Amino acid sequence: MSDQVPSRFSGGVDLSTLAAAAQQQQQAAQAHQHGGPPAGAGVLAIDVTDATVQTEVLERSLDTLVVVAFWADQVPESLQVRDLLQGLAAEANGAWVLARADVLQNQQLAAALQLQALPAVVALAQGRPLDLLQGQQTEQGLRQWLGRVTQAAGLDVPQPSDPELAAAEGLLVNGDLDAAEAAYDKYLKNHPGSGEAEAGIAQVRMLRRVGALPDNAVALADANPDDIDAALAAADLQLLSDQAEAAYDRLIALVAKNFGDDRERLRKRLVELFTIAGVDDPAVAKARRKLGSVLF
């Protein structure tokens, strides 16, 4: 997601009318307000209604990111998403605020944001909507979405380490590859698509391969540039020795020379090495472009 308002919201959401209506209701609603303390630092989560949305959502979003989770008792999935966000808000420790919005008490806000289904989650900053999620969400998906919207809002929110991933990494660092792989595999089954777990498994496999290689594997590959097995071995050692770009270039050069099963074998190994380094690594981005030009 870019730092611009998505096209779904561009020109289509006018919260000024909602703000005016909320101001008219605010005084009457104060005695029944659910929102807790006024806008300020340290707030983790609040309950909002149409009567309190002006101060608790719109005005608060001028100073911090506000994530509004719409829920209804009749939609169990919306309760699950709300509760997941509650935990993530606690982890963020006030870096952003969760606003819990019962749709029956927030019909004007839901209409203004053009909601079409539950669960629904909207991020707001500077008094405007940044992005919208609708439908069932996993914890991993919510974490990734929050990372994008906090970045779009200009917030530097440290992501807390997952205790299960931290335990798997500890096993990896201690050299217990079998236990580390099992821990990462278990995490991946419970959190499909986890980049951290996929990278961990790829790293375990690479370390296993490297443990069986001779010290002169790179020299052997240099002496036999068309030997695929030698190149794969050398690339593992080079990646482990902080020579990632040389490792990628070695395999990409062979991709250009080979076809069929050999080419696919080389491509898969490159993808695995990219996974270890991470999609944000500049060397990976450069290598992906080179690989794309060779393949297509």
N, C-alpha and C positions, 0 to 999 in steps of 0.2 A: 504494500500500500504506500502511495506517495504521501507527501505532507500536505497535499491539497485535499479539499473536500471531495469525496467520491461523487461521480456523476449522478448517483441515485439521489443525493441531497442537493446538488447544485441547482439553485433557483427554485427548488420544489418544497423547501421547508422554511416557513416563516414563524419563528418563535416569538416575535414581538407581540403578536396578539395573545399568545399564551401567557406571556409575561404580564401583560396588562390585566388579563382576567385573574391571574394569580394574585396580583397586588390588591385587587378589590376584595378577594376572599381572605387575605392573610390575617387581618385583624380578628375576624370572626373565628378563624381556625386556630388561633394561638393556644386556646385552652385545651384543644384536643390534638395538638401537634405531636407527631411521632418522630420527628426528625432529630431529636437529641440536641447536642450542643450546636452553637452557631458556627458558621464557616470559619475555619482556622486550621492551624497545624495540628497534627496528631489524630485527627478523625479518621477512622478506618471504614465505617459503614453507617448508613443512616437509612431510615424509612421515609419515603416521601409520598405526598398526595398532590392532587392538582392545586390545593390551597397553599402548599409549601414549596412547590417546584421553583418559584421565582428565586427564593433565597437559597434553598438547599441544593439546587441543580444549576440553574442559569448563572446566578451570581457567584456561586462557589467555583464554577468552571472557569471563571475569569482568572483564578489564581492557581488552580490545579486541575488535573485530569479527573473527570467524573465519569464513572462507568455505571450506566443505569441498567439494571437487570429486571425485566418485566416478568411477572409470574402470576399464576392463578392456581388455586387449589385443585381445579378440575383438570389441570395439565401437569401431571407428575414430572414430566421431563423439565418443565420450567423451574420446578422446585429444586431439582438436581443441579441444574446450571447455576441457579442462585446460590446454592450452598457451596458449590465448587468455587465460585467467585468469592464467597465469604472467606474461604480458606486462603485463596490467593491474595486477597486484600490484606489479610493478617500477615502473610509473608512479606508483602511489600512495605508494611510498617508505616503507612501514611503517605507513601509516595503518590498514591492515587486514592480516590474515594469511591466506594461502592454505594450506589443509591438503589435500594430495594423498592420496586414499584409494583404494588398490587394493581393489576389492570382495572379492577373495579373502582379503585380509588384514584386512578390516573388516566381516565378516559381522554381528557383533553390532550395530555402529553402524548399518549399513544397515537391519537389521531393526527397531531401535528407532525409526528415523526413517520407517519404513513406506515405503521406496523401492519403486517398482514398475517402473522402467525406467531405462535409461542413454541418454544422459548424464543425470546428476543433480547438482545443486548446491544446497547448503543453507547458509544464513547463520545463525550463532549469536551471541548476545550475552547476557551475564549468565547463562550456563549454560543457555540455552533457545534453541530454534529460532525464528527470525524469519520466514523465508520459504523456499520450495522451488521450484526450477526443474527440470523434467524434459523431456527431448527436445532435439533439436538447437537450438543458439543461434547467432546471429550476433554479431560483435564489438559492433555498435551496440546490439543487444538486451541484451548483458551489461553494457555501460556504463550503459544506462538502469536496469537492475535494480540494479546496484551503487549508483547514485545514490539509489534509493529505500531500499534496506536500510541504507545508511550514515546517511541522514537518520533512519530509524526507530530506529537505534541511538544517535542523538544525536551523531553525528560530523560535524564540518565538514571534509570532505575536498575540497580544491581539485581540480577536474577539469583534467587536463593538456590543453593545446590540441593538436588534431590537426594535424600539419604540413601535410597537404593542404588542410585548411580554412583554416589560417593563410595559406597561399600564395594561395588564392582570395580571401581577404579583403584581402590586400595589393594584389592586382590591382584589386579594387573601389575601395579607397581611392585608388589612383593614377589612377583614371578609365579604366582599360582594361576597358570593360564587356564587350566581346566575349570577351576572354580569361578574364575572371572568370566569365562565364556558362558557358563551356566547361568551366572547372575545377570549378565547382559541379555541372554536369550530369554530369561524369565521376564525381565523388564520389558523387552520388546513385545512379547506376547500380550502383556497387560497395557502397553502403551504403543500401539502400532504406529509406525512412521517416525519413531524417536530417532533423530539424527545422532544424538549422543550414544545411544545404545548400538546403532548400526556402526558408528565409528569405532566403538569399543570392540565389537566382534571382529571387524576388519583388522584392527590392530593386533588382536590375539592371533589371528591367522598369520599375519605377517611375521610376528615374533617367532611363531613356531617354525616358519619356513627359514627365517634367518638363522635360527639355532642350528640348523643342519647344513649351513653353507660354509665353504672354505673361506679363509681370510682374503684370498686373492680372487674372489668371484668377479669383481669389477674388471680386473686385468684380463681374466679369461674371456669376459664378454667383449672387451675392447679388441682382443686378438681374434675373435670370431663374431664379427658384427651381424652376421645373418643367422646366428644360432638363437632361436627363440627362448629355449630354456635358460641359456646363459644370460640373455638380456633380462628375463624376468627376475632371475636371482640378483643380478647387479642392480636392478632398479630398487629392489627391496633394501639392499644395503645402502644405496645412495639416499633413499628417503630417510632411513634411520640415521644417516650421517649429515642431515641438514643439506643435502644436495638434491632437493626435490625437483628443481627445474631440469637438471641433467637427467634424472630418472625418467621424467615425463617425456623429454625429447628423445631419449633412447627408444622408448616403446612406441612413440608416435611415428618415428622413422621406420620402424618395422611394420606398423599398421599400413603405411603407404606402400610397402613392398609386397604385402601378403594379402590373400583373399580367402574366402570360405571360413572353415573352422579355425584356422590359424589367426586370421584377422579378428574373429570374434573372441578368441581366447585372449588376445592382447588387449582388445577393447575392454573386456570385463575386468582385467587386472588394472587397467588405468582407472576405471570407475571406482574400484576398490581403494586404490591409493588416493584418489580424490576425496573419498569418503573419510579417510583417516585425517587428511589435512584440513578438511572443512570447506564448505562452499564459499566462505568469505575470504579464503586465502588468495591473495593476488596471483600467486603462481598457478593456482588451480584454474582461475578464470582465464589466464593467458593460455594454459595448456588446453582447456576446453575449446577455445577458439581454434587453436591449431588442429586439434583432433577433428573438429567439425569440418574444417576445410579439407582435410584428408578424406574423411568419410563421404562427404557430400559435394 
